[in-house]
């Protein structure tokens, strides 16, 4: 699981993911979304 910050609003497994918020999602999906600029990897603080 990887934390990503969404750049757009989308639905994922029946859940609404809002732009600008951070979510933890599956690594393979996260890599695909980061490559297509749907999301950006969240910085660990």
C-alpha angles and dihedrals in degrees: 000000000000129000114235134180111225119233093188136025115259142156119246122180091342093308123114112233111200127213114258096023128108121239135175112233140162115294097236093050091045092054090050093049093047091050091051093044093243088122141007127221110263117237115240112235 
